[in-house]
């Protein structure tokens, strides 16, 4: 559950999080699974799709999560 605590602390600070950020900064490889568990525990985590460039300079969409009421 330590991963969930790291993600929740990050979201409660008003920041958003993507899978890449979770991997690079928090060491979490399965962010969606952690978000699922946090939602199951009653946390109001929202998702929006954002456009980013991948390593080949191509447009793609990724999920960005935020805590309702903290950012949005």
mmCIF file as Biopython writes it, N, C-alpha, C and O atoms, coordinates in Angstrom:
data_model
#
loop_
_atom_site.group_PDB
_atom_site.id
_atom_site.type_symbol
_atom_site.label_atom_id
_atom_site.label_alt_id
_atom_site.label_comp_id
_atom_site.label_asym_id
_atom_site.label_entity_id
_atom_site.label_seq_id
_atom_site.pdbx_PDB_ins_code
_atom_site.Cartn_x
_atom_site.Cartn_y
_atom_site.Cartn_z
_atom_site.occupancy
_atom_site.B_iso_or_equiv
_atom_site.auth_seq_id
_atom_site.auth_asym_id
_atom_site.pdbx_PDB_model_num
ATOM 1   N N  . UNK A ? 1  ? 0.818   -1.202 0.000   1.0 0.0 1  A 1 
ATOM 2   C CA . UNK A ? 1  ? 0.000   0.000  0.000   1.0 0.0 1  A 1 
ATOM 3   C C  . UNK A ? 1  ? 0.863   1.268  0.000   1.0 0.0 1  A 1 
ATOM 4   O O  . UNK A ? 1  ? 0.327   2.372  -0.084  1.0 0.0 1  A 1 
ATOM 5   N N  . UNK A ? 2  ? 2.160   1.128  0.091   1.0 0.0 2  A 1 
ATOM 6   C CA . UNK A ? 2  ? 3.037   2.299  0.089   1.0 0.0 2  A 1 
ATOM 7   C C  . UNK A ? 2  ? 2.925   3.092  -1.202  1.0 0.0 2  A 1 
ATOM 8   O O  . UNK A ? 2  ? 3.024   4.319  -1.189  1.0 0.0 2  A 1 
ATOM 9   N N  . UNK A ? 3  ? 2.716   2.394  -2.327  1.0 0.0 3  A 1 
ATOM 10  C CA . UNK A ? 3  ? 2.554   3.100  -3.596  1.0 0.0 3  A 1 
ATOM 11  C C  . UNK A ? 3  ? 1.322   3.986  -3.561  1.0 0.0 3  A 1 
ATOM 12  O O  . UNK A ? 3  ? 1.358   5.126  -4.026  1.0 0.0 3  A 1 
ATOM 13  N N  . UNK A ? 4  ? 0.245   3.473  -3.019  1.0 0.0 4  A 1 
ATOM 14  C CA . UNK A ? 4  ? -0.993  4.246  -2.925  1.0 0.0 4  A 1 
ATOM 15  C C  . UNK A ? 4  ? -0.777  5.496  -2.077  1.0 0.0 4  A 1 
ATOM 16  O O  . UNK A ? 4  ? -1.294  6.564  -2.406  1.0 0.0 4  A 1 
ATOM 17  N N  . UNK A ? 5  ? -0.035  5.374  -1.014  1.0 0.0 5  A 1 
ATOM 18  C CA . UNK A ? 5  ? 0.234   6.523  -0.145  1.0 0.0 5  A 1 
ATOM 19  C C  . UNK A ? 5  ? 1.055   7.570  -0.888  1.0 0.0 5  A 1 
ATOM 20  O O  . UNK A ? 5  ? 0.784   8.765  -0.776  1.0 0.0 5  A 1 
ATOM 21  N N  . UNK A ? 6  ? 2.058   7.128  -1.646  1.0 0.0 6  A 1 
ATOM 22  C CA . UNK A ? 6  ? 2.868   8.072  -2.426  1.0 0.0 6  A 1 
ATOM 23  C C  . UNK A ? 6  ? 2.018   8.811  -3.447  1.0 0.0 6  A 1 
ATOM 24  O O  . UNK A ? 6  ? 2.144   10.026 -3.599  1.0 0.0 6  A 1 
ATOM 25  N N  . UNK A ? 7  ? 1.152   8.084  -4.150  1.0 0.0 7  A 1 
ATOM 26  C CA . UNK A ? 7  ? 0.287   8.718  -5.149  1.0 0.0 7  A 1 
ATOM 27  C C  . UNK A ? 7  ? -0.693  9.662  -4.472  1.0 0.0 7  A 1 
ATOM 28  O O  . UNK A ? 7  ? -0.875  10.790 -4.932  1.0 0.0 7  A 1 
ATOM 29  N N  . UNK A ? 8  ? -1.318  9.237  -3.410  1.0 0.0 8  A 1 
ATOM 30  C CA . UNK A ? 8  ? -2.293  10.072 -2.719  1.0 0.0 8  A 1 
ATOM 31  C C  . UNK A ? 8  ? -1.637  11.343 -2.172  1.0 0.0 8  A 1 
ATOM 32  O O  . UNK A ? 8  ? -2.207  12.428 -2.294  1.0 0.0 8  A 1 
ATOM 33  N N  . UNK A ? 9  ? -0.461  11.226 -1.580  1.0 0.0 9  A 1 
ATOM 34  C CA . UNK A ? 9  ? 0.257   12.412 -1.095  1.0 0.0 9  A 1 
ATOM 35  C C  . UNK A ? 9  ? 0.521   13.390 -2.238  1.0 0.0 9  A 1 
ATOM 36  O O  . UNK A ? 9  ? 0.360   14.601 -2.087  1.0 0.0 9  A 1 
ATOM 37  N N  . UNK A ? 10 ? 0.924   12.846 -3.371  1.0 0.0 10 A 1 
ATOM 38  C CA . UNK A ? 10 ? 1.209   13.682 -4.542  1.0 0.0 10 A 1 
ATOM 39  C C  . UNK A ? 10 ? -0.058  14.398 -5.000  1.0 0.0 10 A 1 
ATOM 40  O O  . UNK A ? 10 ? -0.030  15.603 -5.250  1.0 0.0 10 A 1 
ATOM 41  N N  . UNK A ? 11 ? -1.155  13.677 -5.112  1.0 0.0 11 A 1 
ATOM 42  C CA . UNK A ? 11 ? -2.412  14.269 -5.567  1.0 0.0 11 A 1 
ATOM 43  C C  . UNK A ? 11 ? -2.954  15.278 -4.554  1.0 0.0 11 A 1 
ATOM 44  O O  . UNK A ? 11 ? -3.501  16.308 -4.946  1.0 0.0 11 A 1 
ATOM 45  N N  . UNK A ? 12 ? -2.811  14.998 -3.273  1.0 0.0 12 A 1 
ATOM 46  C CA . UNK A ? 12 ? -3.306  15.907 -2.236  1.0 0.0 12 A 1 
ATOM 47  C C  . UNK A ? 12 ? -2.527  17.212 -2.197  1.0 0.0 12 A 1 
ATOM 48  O O  . UNK A ? 12 ? -3.008  18.207 -1.654  1.0 0.0 12 A 1 
ATOM 49  N N  . UNK A ? 13 ? -1.336  17.216 -2.765  1.0 0.0 13 A 1 
ATOM 50  C CA . UNK A ? 13 ? -0.563  18.460 -2.829  1.0 0.0 13 A 1 
ATOM 51  C C  . UNK A ? 13 ? -1.052  19.358 -3.963  1.0 0.0 13 A 1 
ATOM 52  O O  . UNK A ? 13 ? -0.534  20.458 -4.157  1.0 0.0 13 A 1 
ATOM 53  N N  . UNK A ? 14 ? -2.058  18.883 -4.717  1.0 0.0 14 A 1 
ATOM 54  C CA . UNK A ? 14 ? -2.622  19.679 -5.798  1.0 0.0 14 A 1 
ATOM 55  C C  . UNK A ? 14 ? -2.015  19.390 -7.157  1.0 0.0 14 A 1 
ATOM 56  O O  . UNK A ? 14 ? -2.377  20.021 -8.151  1.0 0.0 14 A 1 
ATOM 57  N N  . UNK A ? 15 ? -1.102  18.449 -7.205  1.0 0.0 15 A 1 
ATOM 58  C CA . UNK A ? 15 ? -0.446  18.095 -8.461  1.0 0.0 15 A 1 
ATOM 59  C C  . UNK A ? 15 ? -1.266  17.056 -9.229  1.0 0.0 15 A 1 
ATOM 60  O O  . UNK A ? 15 ? -2.086  16.343 -8.651  1.0 0.0 15 A 1 
ATOM 61  N N  . UNK A ? 16 ? -1.030  16.984 -10.532 1.0 0.0 16 A 1 
ATOM 62  C CA . UNK A ? 16 ? -1.590  15.921 -11.355 1.0 0.0 16 A 1 
ATOM 63  C C  . UNK A ? 16 ? -0.527  14.848 -11.529 1.0 0.0 16 A 1 
ATOM 64  O O  . UNK A ? 16 ? 0.633   15.042 -11.166 1.0 0.0 16 A 1 
ATOM 65  N N  . UNK A ? 17 ? -0.941  13.701 -12.095 1.0 0.0 17 A 1 
ATOM 66  C CA . UNK A ? 17 ? 0.025   12.626 -12.313 1.0 0.0 17 A 1 
ATOM 67  C C  . UNK A ? 17 ? -0.332  11.841 -13.567 1.0 0.0 17 A 1 
ATOM 68  O O  . UNK A ? 17 ? -1.501  11.576 -13.845 1.0 0.0 17 A 1 
ATOM 69  N N  . UNK A ? 18 ? 0.697   11.478 -14.313 1.0 0.0 18 A 1 
ATOM 70  C CA . UNK A ? 18 ? 0.560   10.595 -15.470 1.0 0.0 18 A 1 
ATOM 71  C C  . UNK A ? 18 ? 1.405   9.349  -15.210 1.0 0.0 18 A 1 
ATOM 72  O O  . UNK A ? 18 ? 2.184   9.298  -14.258 1.0 0.0 18 A 1 
ATOM 73  N N  . UNK A ? 19 ? 1.242   8.366  -16.054 1.0 0.0 19 A 1 
ATOM 74  C CA . UNK A ? 19 ? 2.020   7.135  -15.893 1.0 0.0 19 A 1 
ATOM 75  C C  . UNK A ? 19 ? 3.521   7.397  -15.971 1.0 0.0 19 A 1 
ATOM 76  O O  . UNK A ? 19 ? 4.297   6.814  -15.213 1.0 0.0 19 A 1 
ATOM 77  N N  . UNK A ? 20 ? 3.924   8.265  -16.878 1.0 0.0 20 A 1 
ATOM 78  C CA . UNK A ? 20 ? 5.356   8.559  -17.012 1.0 0.0 20 A 1 
ATOM 79  C C  . UNK A ? 20 ? 5.892   9.220  -15.740 1.0 0.0 20 A 1 
ATOM 80  O O  . UNK A ? 20 ? 6.962   8.860  -15.250 1.0 0.0 20 A 1 
ATOM 81  N N  . UNK A ? 21 ? 5.152   10.176 -15.218 1.0 0.0 21 A 1 
ATOM 82  C CA . UNK A ? 21 ? 5.568   10.837 -13.982 1.0 0.0 21 A 1 
ATOM 83  C C  . UNK A ? 21 ? 5.626   9.837  -12.822 1.0 0.0 21 A 1 
ATOM 84  O O  . UNK A ? 21 ? 6.567   9.847  -12.028 1.0 0.0 21 A 1 
ATOM 85  N N  . UNK A ? 22 ? 4.615   8.983  -12.739 1.0 0.0 22 A 1 
ATOM 86  C CA . UNK A ? 22 ? 4.574   7.982  -11.662 1.0 0.0 22 A 1 
ATOM 87  C C  . UNK A ? 22 ? 5.787   7.062  -11.731 1.0 0.0 22 A 1 
ATOM 88  O O  . UNK A ? 22 ? 6.355   6.706  -10.699 1.0 0.0 22 A 1 
ATOM 89  N N  . UNK A ? 23 ? 6.181   6.679  -12.931 1.0 0.0 23 A 1 
ATOM 90  C CA . UNK A ? 23 ? 7.330   5.790  -13.096 1.0 0.0 23 A 1 
ATOM 91  C C  . UNK A ? 23 ? 8.635   6.505  -12.755 1.0 0.0 23 A 1 
ATOM 92  O O  . UNK A ? 23 ? 9.450   5.995  -11.986 1.0 0.0 23 A 1 
ATOM 93  N N  . UNK A ? 24 ? 8.826   7.687  -13.334 1.0 0.0 24 A 1 
ATOM 94  C CA . UNK A ? 24 ? 10.084  8.401  -13.161 1.0 0.0 24 A 1 
ATOM 95  C C  . UNK A ? 24 ? 10.291  8.916  -11.739 1.0 0.0 24 A 1 
ATOM 96  O O  . UNK A ? 24 ? 11.386  8.794  -11.190 1.0 0.0 24 A 1 
ATOM 97  N N  . UNK A ? 25 ? 9.252   9.488  -11.141 1.0 0.0 25 A 1 
ATOM 98  C CA . UNK A ? 25 ? 9.411   10.171 -9.863  1.0 0.0 25 A 1 
ATOM 99  C C  . UNK A ? 25 ? 8.992   9.354  -8.646  1.0 0.0 25 A 1 
ATOM 100 O O  . UNK A ? 25 ? 9.506   9.566  -7.547  1.0 0.0 25 A 1 
ATOM 101 N N  . UNK A ? 26 ? 8.058   8.420  -8.838  1.0 0.0 26 A 1 
ATOM 102 C CA . UNK A ? 26 ? 7.553   7.664  -7.700  1.0 0.0 26 A 1 
ATOM 103 C C  . UNK A ? 26 ? 7.884   6.176  -7.769  1.0 0.0 26 A 1 
ATOM 104 O O  . UNK A ? 26 ? 7.622   5.442  -6.817  1.0 0.0 26 A 1 
ATOM 105 N N  . UNK A ? 27 ? 8.458   5.723  -8.884  1.0 0.0 27 A 1 
ATOM 106 C CA . UNK A ? 27 ? 8.827   4.322  -9.018  1.0 0.0 27 A 1 
ATOM 107 C C  . UNK A ? 27 ? 7.633   3.388  -9.168  1.0 0.0 27 A 1 
ATOM 108 O O  . UNK A ? 27 ? 7.708   2.217  -8.797  1.0 0.0 27 A 1 
ATOM 109 N N  . UNK A ? 28 ? 6.540   3.899  -9.708  1.0 0.0 28 A 1 
ATOM 110 C CA . UNK A ? 28 ? 5.313   3.109  -9.847  1.0 0.0 28 A 1 
ATOM 111 C C  . UNK A ? 28 ? 5.095   2.788  -11.315 1.0 0.0 28 A 1 
ATOM 112 O O  . UNK A ? 28 ? 5.032   3.692  -12.148 1.0 0.0 28 A 1 
ATOM 113 N N  . UNK A ? 29 ? 4.978   1.498  -11.639 1.0 0.0 29 A 1 
ATOM 114 C CA . UNK A ? 29 ? 4.820   1.087  -13.031 1.0 0.0 29 A 1 
ATOM 115 C C  . UNK A ? 29 ? 3.375   0.841  -13.424 1.0 0.0 29 A 1 
ATOM 116 O O  . UNK A ? 29 ? 3.067   0.827  -14.615 1.0 0.0 29 A 1 
ATOM 117 N N  . UNK A ? 30 ? 2.481   0.647  -12.471 1.0 0.0 30 A 1 
ATOM 118 C CA . UNK A ? 30 ? 1.080   0.368  -12.779 1.0 0.0 30 A 1 
ATOM 119 C C  . UNK A ? 30 ? 0.177   1.402  -12.103 1.0 0.0 30 A 1 
ATOM 120 O O  . UNK A ? 30 ? -0.587  1.089  -11.191 1.0 0.0 30 A 1 
ATOM 121 N N  . UNK A ? 31 ? 0.291   2.633  -12.576 1.0 0.0 31 A 1 
ATOM 122 C CA . UNK A ? 31 ? -0.455  3.737  -11.966 1.0 0.0 31 A 1 
ATOM 123 C C  . UNK A ? 31 ? -1.957  3.486  -11.991 1.0 0.0 31 A 1 
ATOM 124 O O  . UNK A ? 31 ? -2.634  3.745  -10.996 1.0 0.0 31 A 1 
ATOM 125 N N  . UNK A ? 32 ? -2.491  2.993  -13.094 1.0 0.0 32 A 1 
ATOM 126 C CA . UNK A ? 32 ? -3.940  2.779  -13.193 1.0 0.0 32 A 1 
ATOM 127 C C  . UNK A ? 32 ? -4.439  1.825  -12.107 1.0 0.0 32 A 1 
ATOM 128 O O  . UNK A ? 32 ? -5.539  2.005  -11.585 1.0 0.0 32 A 1 
ATOM 129 N N  . UNK A ? 33 ? -3.653  0.832  -11.769 1.0 0.0 33 A 1 
ATOM 130 C CA . UNK A ? 33 ? -4.045  -0.116 -10.720 1.0 0.0 33 A 1 
ATOM 131 C C  . UNK A ? 33 ? -4.065  0.569  -9.355  1.0 0.0 33 A 1 
ATOM 132 O O  . UNK A ? 33 ? -4.948  0.307  -8.538  1.0 0.0 33 A 1 
ATOM 133 N N  . UNK A ? 34 ? -3.104  1.433  -9.113  1.0 0.0 34 A 1 
ATOM 134 C CA . UNK A ? 34 ? -3.060  2.176  -7.852  1.0 0.0 34 A 1 
ATOM 135 C C  . UNK A ? 34 ? -4.253  3.128  -7.778  1.0 0.0 34 A 1 
ATOM 136 O O  . UNK A ? 34 ? -4.886  3.245  -6.729  1.0 0.0 34 A 1 
ATOM 137 N N  . UNK A ? 35 ? -4.560  3.802  -8.873  1.0 0.0 35 A 1 
ATOM 138 C CA . UNK A ? 35 ? -5.706  4.709  -8.922  1.0 0.0 35 A 1 
ATOM 139 C C  . UNK A ? 35 ? -6.997  3.930  -8.672  1.0 0.0 35 A 1 
ATOM 140 O O  . UNK A ? 35 ? -7.877  4.400  -7.952  1.0 0.0 35 A 1 
ATOM 141 N N  . UNK A ? 36 ? -7.108  2.759  -9.257  1.0 0.0 36 A 1 
ATOM 142 C CA . UNK A ? 36 ? -8.289  1.906  -9.054  1.0 0.0 36 A 1 
ATOM 143 C C  . UNK A ? 36 ? -8.485  1.609  -7.564  1.0 0.0 36 A 1 
ATOM 144 O O  . UNK A ? 36 ? -9.592  1.731  -7.041  1.0 0.0 36 A 1 
ATOM 145 N N  . UNK A ? 37 ? -7.419  1.224  -6.899  1.0 0.0 37 A 1 
ATOM 146 C CA . UNK A ? 37 ? -7.500  0.907  -5.468  1.0 0.0 37 A 1 
ATOM 147 C C  . UNK A ? 37 ? -7.868  2.137  -4.639  1.0 0.0 37 A 1 
ATOM 148 O O  . UNK A ? 37 ? -8.663  2.041  -3.704  1.0 0.0 37 A 1 
ATOM 149 N N  . UNK A ? 38 ? -7.296  3.282  -4.978  1.0 0.0 38 A 1 
ATOM 150 C CA . UNK A ? 38 ? -7.606  4.504  -4.244  1.0 0.0 38 A 1 
ATOM 151 C C  . UNK A ? 38 ? -9.073  4.896  -4.427  1.0 0.0 38 A 1 
ATOM 152 O O  . UNK A ? 38 ? -9.732  5.321  -3.479  1.0 0.0 38 A 1 
ATOM 153 N N  . UNK A ? 39 ? -9.570  4.751  -5.636  1.0 0.0 39 A 1 
ATOM 154 C CA . UNK A ? 39 ? -10.987 5.039  -5.888  1.0 0.0 39 A 1 
ATOM 155 C C  . UNK A ? 39 ? -11.879 4.083  -5.108  1.0 0.0 39 A 1 
ATOM 156 O O  . UNK A ? 39 ? -12.907 4.479  -4.559  1.0 0.0 39 A 1 
ATOM 157 N N  . UNK A ? 40 ? -11.470 2.823  -5.067  1.0 0.0 40 A 1 
ATOM 158 C CA . UNK A ? 40 ? -12.229 1.822  -4.316  1.0 0.0 40 A 1 
ATOM 159 C C  . UNK A ? 40 ? -12.305 2.186  -2.835  1.0 0.0 40 A 1 
ATOM 160 O O  . UNK A ? 40 ? -13.279 1.864  -2.154  1.0 0.0 40 A 1 
ATOM 161 N N  . UNK A ? 41 ? -11.273 2.857  -2.349  1.0 0.0 41 A 1 
ATOM 162 C CA . UNK A ? 41 ? -11.235 3.292  -0.953  1.0 0.0 41 A 1 
ATOM 163 C C  . UNK A ? 41 ? -11.982 4.608  -0.734  1.0 0.0 41 A 1 
ATOM 164 O O  . UNK A ? 41 ? -12.006 5.134  0.379   1.0 0.0 41 A 1 
ATOM 165 N N  . UNK A ? 42 ? -12.589 5.136  -1.791  1.0 0.0 42 A 1 
ATOM 166 C CA . UNK A ? 42 ? -13.432 6.318  -1.651  1.0 0.0 42 A 1 
ATOM 167 C C  . UNK A ? 42 ? -12.821 7.644  -2.056  1.0 0.0 42 A 1 
ATOM 168 O O  . UNK A ? 42 ? -13.461 8.682  -1.891  1.0 0.0 42 A 1 
ATOM 169 N N  . UNK A ? 43 ? -11.613 7.646  -2.576  1.0 0.0 43 A 1 
ATOM 170 C CA . UNK A ? 43 ? -10.977 8.900  -2.994  1.0 0.0 43 A 1 
ATOM 171 C C  . UNK A ? 43 ? -11.541 9.338  -4.342  1.0 0.0 43 A 1 
ATOM 172 O O  . UNK A ? 43 ? -11.689 8.527  -5.256  1.0 0.0 43 A 1 
ATOM 173 N N  . UNK A ? 44 ? -11.852 10.617 -4.457  1.0 0.0 44 A 1 
ATOM 174 C CA . UNK A ? 44 ? -12.482 11.165 -5.659  1.0 0.0 44 A 1 
ATOM 175 C C  . UNK A ? 44 ? -11.426 11.590 -6.675  1.0 0.0 44 A 1 
ATOM 176 O O  . UNK A ? 44 ? -11.183 12.779 -6.882  1.0 0.0 44 A 1 
ATOM 177 N N  . UNK A ? 45 ? -10.816 10.609 -7.293  1.0 0.0 45 A 1 
ATOM 178 C CA . UNK A ? 45 ? -9.761  10.857 -8.269  1.0 0.0 45 A 1 
ATOM 179 C C  . UNK A ? 45 ? -10.399 10.906 -9.654  1.0 0.0 45 A 1 
ATOM 180 O O  . UNK A ? 45 ? -11.116 9.992  -10.063 1.0 0.0 45 A 1 
ATOM 181 N N  . UNK A ? 46 ? -10.120 11.988 -10.356 1.0 0.0 46 A 1 
ATOM 182 C CA . UNK A ? 46 ? -10.657 12.203 -11.695 1.0 0.0 46 A 1 
ATOM 183 C C  . UNK A ? 46 ? -9.572  11.966 -12.743 1.0 0.0 46 A 1 
ATOM 184 O O  . UNK A ? 46 ? -8.376  11.979 -12.449 1.0 0.0 46 A 1 
ATOM 185 N N  . UNK A ? 47 ? -10.033 11.750 -13.976 1.0 0.0 47 A 1 
ATOM 186 C CA . UNK A ? 47 ? -9.094  11.519 -15.081 1.0 0.0 47 A 1 
ATOM 187 C C  . UNK A ? 47 ? -9.492  12.395 -16.251 1.0 0.0 47 A 1 
ATOM 188 O O  . UNK A ? 47 ? -10.674 12.564 -16.548 1.0 0.0 47 A 1 
ATOM 189 N N  . UNK A ? 48 ? -8.500  12.940 -16.900 1.0 0.0 48 A 1 
ATOM 190 C CA . UNK A ? 48 ? -8.718  13.619 -18.178 1.0 0.0 48 A 1 
ATOM 191 C C  . UNK A ? 48 ? -7.633  13.146 -19.140 1.0 0.0 48 A 1 
ATOM 192 O O  . UNK A ? 48 ? -6.528  12.797 -18.726 1.0 0.0 48 A 1 
ATOM 193 N N  . UNK A ? 49 ? -7.955  13.141 -20.389 1.0 0.0 49 A 1 
ATOM 194 C CA . UNK A ? 49 ? -6.989  12.747 -21.403 1.0 0.0 49 A 1 
ATOM 195 C C  . UNK A ? 49 ? -6.296  14.012 -21.911 1.0 0.0 49 A 1 
ATOM 196 O O  . UNK A ? 49 ? -6.945  15.008 -22.229 1.0 0.0 49 A 1 
ATOM 197 N N  . UNK A ? 50 ? -4.971  13.950 -21.982 1.0 0.0 50 A 1 
ATOM 198 C CA . UNK A ? 50 ? -4.191  15.083 -22.475 1.0 0.0 50 A 1 
ATOM 199 C C  . UNK A ? 50 ? -3.361  14.627 -23.668 1.0 0.0 50 A 1 
ATOM 200 O O  . UNK A ? 50 ? -3.042  13.445 -23.802 1.0 0.0 50 A 1 
ATOM 201 N N  . UNK A ? 51 ? -3.020  15.568 -24.524 1.0 0.0 51 A 1 
ATOM 202 C CA . UNK A ? 51 ? -2.177  15.278 -25.683 1.0 0.0 51 A 1 
ATOM 203 C C  . UNK A ? 51 ? -0.724  15.546 -25.338 1.0 0.0 51 A 1 
ATOM 204 O O  . UNK A ? 51 ? -0.392  16.575 -24.750 1.0 0.0 51 A 1 
ATOM 205 N N  . UNK A ? 52 ? 0.127   14.622 -25.706 1.0 0.0 52 A 1 
ATOM 206 C CA . UNK A ? 52 ? 1.571   14.762 -25.504 1.0 0.0 52 A 1 
ATOM 207 C C  . UNK A ? 52 ? 2.285   14.259 -26.754 1.0 0.0 52 A 1 
ATOM 208 O O  . UNK A ? 52 ? 1.680   13.617 -27.612 1.0 0.0 52 A 1 
ATOM 209 N N  . UNK A ? 53 ? 3.553   14.554 -26.841 1.0 0.0 53 A 1 
ATOM 210 C CA . UNK A ? 53 ? 4.387   14.029 -27.921 1.0 0.0 53 A 1 
ATOM 211 C C  . UNK A ? 53 ? 5.165   12.836 -27.386 1.0 0.0 53 A 1 
ATOM 212 O O  . UNK A ? 53 ? 5.687   12.881 -26.272 1.0 0.0 53 A 1 
ATOM 213 N N  . UNK A ? 54 ? 5.243   11.776 -28.170 1.0 0.0 54 A 1 
ATOM 214 C CA . UNK A ? 54 ? 6.051   10.633 -27.747 1.0 0.0 54 A 1 
ATOM 215 C C  . UNK A ? 54 ? 7.495   10.830 -28.213 1.0 0.0 54 A 1 
ATOM 216 O O  . UNK A ? 54 ? 7.834   11.872 -28.774 1.0 0.0 54 A 1 
ATOM 217 N N  . UNK A ? 55 ? 8.330   9.839  -27.981 1.0 0.0 55 A 1 
ATOM 218 C CA . UNK A ? 55 ? 9.748   9.971  -28.314 1.0 0.0 55 A 1 
ATOM 219 C C  . UNK A ? 55 ? 10.009  10.105 -29.816 1.0 0.0 55 A 1 
ATOM 220 O O  . UNK A ? 55 ? 11.107  10.485 -30.223 1.0 0.0 55 A 1 
ATOM 221 N N  . UNK A ? 56 ? 9.012   9.797  -30.634 1.0 0.0 56 A 1 
ATOM 222 C CA . UNK A ? 56 ? 9.134   9.918  -32.087 1.0 0.0 56 A 1 
ATOM 223 C C  . UNK A ? 56 ? 8.495   11.200 -32.595 1.0 0.0 56 A 1 
ATOM 224 O O  . UNK A ? 56 ? 8.286   11.366 -33.797 1.0 0.0 56 A 1 
ATOM 225 N N  . UNK A ? 57 ? 8.185   12.113 -31.664 1.0 0.0 57 A 1 
ATOM 226 C CA . UNK A ? 57 ? 7.561   13.398 -31.958 1.0 0.0 57 A 1 
ATOM 227 C C  . UNK A ? 57 ? 6.167   13.242 -32.572 1.0 0.0 57 A 1 
ATOM 228 O O  . UNK A ? 57 ? 5.731   14.072 -33.368 1.0 0.0 57 A 1 
ATOM 229 N N  . UNK A ? 58 ? 5.485   12.175 -32.192 1.0 0.0 58 A 1 
ATOM 230 C CA . UNK A ? 58 ? 4.125   11.929 -32.656 1.0 0.0 58 A 1 
ATOM 231 C C  . UNK A ? 58 ? 3.149   12.319 -31.543 1.0 0.0 58 A 1 
ATOM 232 O O  . UNK A ? 58 ? 3.449   12.152 -30.361 1.0 0.0 58 A 1 
ATOM 233 N N  . UNK A ? 59 ? 1.997   12.832 -31.922 1.0 0.0 59 A 1 
ATOM 234 C CA . UNK A ? 59 ? 0.965   13.160 -30.947 1.0 0.0 59 A 1 
ATOM 235 C C  . UNK A ? 59 ? 0.314   11.882 -30.431 1.0 0.0 59 A 1 
ATOM 236 O O  . UNK A ? 59 ? 0.042   10.961 -31.201 1.0 0.0 59 A 1 
ATOM 237 N N  . UNK A ? 60 ? 0.072   11.835 -29.144 1.0 0.0 60 A 1 
ATOM 238 C CA . UNK A ? 60 ? -0.675  10.726 -28.558 1.0 0.0 60 A 1 
ATOM 239 C C  . UNK A ? 60 ? -1.378  11.243 -27.311 1.0 0.0 60 A 1 
ATOM 240 O O  . UNK A ? 60 ? -1.073  12.328 -26.815 1.0 0.0 60 A 1 
ATOM 241 N N  . UNK A ? 61 ? -2.315  10.459 -26.816 1.0 0.0 61 A 1 
ATOM 242 C CA . UNK A ? 61 ? -3.079  10.851 -25.633 1.0 0.0 61 A 1 
ATOM 243 C C  . UNK A ? 61 ? -2.700  9.964  -24.457 1.0 0.0 61 A 1 
ATOM 244 O O  . UNK A ? 61 ? -2.484  8.762  -24.609 1.0 0.0 61 A 1 
ATOM 245 N N  . UNK A ? 62 ? -2.623  10.576 -23.285 1.0 0.0 62 A 1 
ATOM 246 C CA . UNK A ? 62 ? -2.360  9.836  -22.059 1.0 0.0 62 A 1 
ATOM 247 C C  . UNK A ? 62 ? -3.327  10.313 -20.982 1.0 0.0 62 A 1 
ATOM 248 O O  . UNK A ? 62 ? -3.845  11.429 -21.039 1.0 0.0 62 A 1 
ATOM 249 N N  . UNK A ? 63 ? -3.559  9.454  -20.008 1.0 0.0 63 A 1 
ATOM 250 C CA . UNK A ? 63 ? -4.424  9.807  -18.889 1.0 0.0 63 A 1 
ATOM 251 C C  . UNK A ? 63 ? -3.650  10.643 -17.880 1.0 0.0 63 A 1 
ATOM 252 O O  . UNK A ? 63 ? -2.512  10.329 -17.532 1.0 0.0 63 A 1 
ATOM 253 N N  . UNK A ? 64 ? -4.284  11.702 -17.423 1.0 0.0 64 A 1 
ATOM 254 C CA . UNK A ? 64 ? -3.732  12.533 -16.358 1.0 0.0 64 A 1 
ATOM 255 C C  . UNK A ? 64 ? -4.751  12.501 -15.220 1.0 0.0 64 A 1 
ATOM 256 O O  . UNK A ? 64 ? -5.922  12.827 -15.418 1.0 0.0 64 A 1 
ATOM 257 N N  . UNK A ? 65 ? -4.308  12.114 -14.046 1.0 0.0 65 A 1 
ATOM 258 C CA . UNK A ? 65 ? -5.192  11.980 -12.891 1.0 0.0 65 A 1 
ATOM 259 C C  . UNK A ? 65 ? -5.010  13.165 -11.958 1.0 0.0 65 A 1 
ATOM 260 O O  . UNK A ? 65 ? -3.921  13.725 -11.830 1.0 0.0 65 A 1 
ATOM 261 N N  . UNK A ? 66 ? -6.106  13.528 -11.313 1.0 0.0 66 A 1 
ATOM 262 C CA . UNK A ? 66 ? -6.070  14.595 -10.317 1.0 0.0 66 A 1 
ATOM 263 C C  . UNK A ? 66 ? -7.128  14.324 -9.261  1.0 0.0 66 A 1 
ATOM 264 O O  . UNK A ? 66 ? -8.088  13.593 -9.505  1.0 0.0 66 A 1 
ATOM 265 N N  . UNK A ? 67 ? -6.952  14.898 -8.123  1.0 0.0 67 A 1 
ATOM 266 C CA . UNK A ? 67 ? -7.872  14.722 -7.018  1.0 0.0 67 A 1 
ATOM 267 C C  . UNK A ? 67 ? -8.940  15.797 -7.080  1.0 0.0 67 A 1 
ATOM 268 O O  . UNK A ? 67 ? -8.626  16.987 -7.093  1.0 0.0 67 A 1 
ATOM 269 N N  . UNK A ? 68 ? -10.186 15.393 -7.118  1.0 0.0 68 A 1 
ATOM 270 C CA . UNK A ? 68 ? -11.296 16.336 -7.199  1.0 0.0 68 A 1 
ATOM 271 C C  . UNK A ? 68 ? -11.212 17.327 -6.040  1.0 0.0 68 A 1 
ATOM 272 O O  . UNK A ? 68 ? -11.065 16.947 -4.878  1.0 0.0 68 A 1 
ATOM 273 N N  . UNK A ? 69 ? -11.310 18.597 -6.389  1.0 0.0 69 A 1 
ATOM 274 C CA . UNK A ? 69 ? -11.246 19.632 -5.362  1.0 0.0 69 A 1 
ATOM 275 C C  . UNK A ? 69 ? -9.852  20.182 -5.126  1.0 0.0 69 A 1 
ATOM 276 O O  . UNK A ? 69 ? -9.704  21.251 -4.535  1.0 0.0 69 A 1 
ATOM 277 N N  . UNK A ? 70 ? -8.817  19.464 -5.580  1.0 0.0 70 A 1 
ATOM 278 C CA . UNK A ? 70 ? -7.440  19.946 -5.398  1.0 0.0 70 A 1 
ATOM 279 C C  . UNK A ? 70 ? -6.891  20.580 -6.662  1.0 0.0 70 A 1 
ATOM 280 O O  . UNK A ? 70 ? -6.071  21.497 -6.597  1.0 0.0 70 A 1 
ATOM 281 N N  . UNK A ? 71 ? -7.345  20.090 -7.824  1.0 0.0 71 A 1 
ATOM 282 C CA . UNK A ? 71 ? -6.831  20.558 -9.104  1.0 0.0 71 A 1 
ATOM 283 C C  . UNK A ? 71 ? -7.871  20.197 -10.154 1.0 0.0 71 A 1 
ATOM 284 O O  . UNK A ? 71 ? -8.586  19.208 -9.995  1.0 0.0 71 A 1 
ATOM 285 N N  . UNK A ? 72 ? -7.963  20.939 -11.166 1.0 0.0 72 A 1 
ATOM 286 C CA . UNK A ? 72 ? -8.901  20.562 -12.192 1.0 0.0 72 A 1 
ATOM 287 C C  . UNK A ? 72 ? -9.313  21.705 -12.997 1.0 0.0 72 A 1 
ATOM 288 O O  . UNK A ? 72 ? -10.114 21.554 -13.920 1.0 0.0 72 A 1 
#
